[in-house]
Amino acid sequence: MRTTLTLEDDVAARLRAESRRTGQPFKRIVNEYLRAGLAQRRSVGAGPVFRVEPRHLGAPLPGRSYDRVSALLDEIEGAEHR
């Protein structure tokens, strides 16, 4: 099938480099990478659903609040730890 596809510059450059490195035609490289990407997406999506279990943190220390987590972390760890 023949179609028009617009590639972003960085993607096109990497595909051209791979085509030069392997000596394979650009069209073949594009098709190989599309097949590999599609196969990987299918296998990645087959995993279990990730769930976060909430936990009660208890009451905050006097004078502190969980509403401003970034301020609390700055107070505990210091602003340079970001």
C-alpha positions as CSV (number, residue, x, y, z in Angstrom):
1,M,0.0,0.0,0.0
2,R,1.3,3.4,-0.9
3,T,0.6,6.3,1.6
4,T,2.0,9.7,2.6
5,L,3.4,9.9,6.1
6,T,4.9,13.0,7.7
7,L,7.8,12.1,10.0
8,E,9.2,14.5,12.6
9,D,12.8,15.6,11.8
10,D,14.4,13.6,14.7
11,V,12.6,10.4,13.7
12,A,13.4,10.7,10.0
13,A,17.1,11.4,10.9
14,R,17.3,8.3,13.0
15,L,15.6,6.1,10.4
16,R,18.0,7.5,7.7
17,A,21.0,6.8,9.9
18,E,19.8,3.2,10.4
19,S,19.2,2.8,6.7
20,R,22.8,3.9,6.0
21,R,24.2,1.8,8.8
22,T,22.5,-1.4,7.6
23,G,22.5,-0.7,3.9
24,Q,18.7,-1.5,3.8
25,P,16.3,0.7,1.9
26,F,14.6,3.4,3.9
27,K,11.2,1.9,3.2
28,R,12.2,-1.4,4.7
29,I,13.7,0.2,7.8
30,V,10.4,2.2,8.4
31,N,8.3,-1.0,8.0
32,E,10.6,-3.0,10.3
33,Y,10.4,-0.4,13.0
34,L,6.7,0.0,12.7
35,R,6.2,-3.7,13.0
36,A,8.5,-4.0,16.0
37,G,6.7,-1.0,17.7
38,L,3.3,-2.5,17.1
39,A,4.3,-5.9,18.4
40,Q,5.8,-4.3,21.5
41,R,2.7,-2.3,22.3
42,R,0.6,-5.4,22.1
43,S,2.8,-7.3,24.5
44,V,3.2,-4.4,26.9
45,G,-0.6,-3.9,27.2
46,A,-1.1,-7.5,28.2
47,G,0.2,-7.0,31.8
48,P,-1.9,-6.7,34.9
49,V,-3.6,-3.4,35.8
50,F,-1.5,-1.3,38.2
51,R,-3.5,-0.2,41.2
52,V,-2.6,2.1,44.0
53,E,-3.9,1.2,47.4
54,P,-4.6,4.2,49.5
55,R,-3.2,4.2,53.1
56,H,-4.2,6.4,55.9
57,L,-1.3,8.6,56.9
58,G,-2.7,9.5,60.3
59,A,-2.9,13.1,61.5
60,P,0.0,15.4,60.6
61,L,2.3,16.7,63.2
62,P,1.1,19.8,65.0
63,G,1.6,22.9,62.8
64,R,1.9,20.9,59.5
65,S,-0.6,20.0,56.8
66,Y,-0.9,17.4,54.1
67,D,-2.6,20.0,51.9
68,R,0.7,21.6,50.8
69,V,2.9,18.5,50.3
70,S,5.6,20.4,48.4
71,A,6.0,22.9,51.3
72,L,6.0,20.0,53.8
73,L,8.8,18.2,51.8
74,D,10.8,21.5,51.5
75,E,10.5,21.9,55.3
76,I,11.6,18.3,56.0
77,E,14.2,17.7,53.2
78,G,15.2,21.2,52.2
79,A,14.4,23.0,48.9
80,E,17.7,21.8,47.3
81,H,16.5,18.1,47.3
82,R,14.2,18.7,44.4
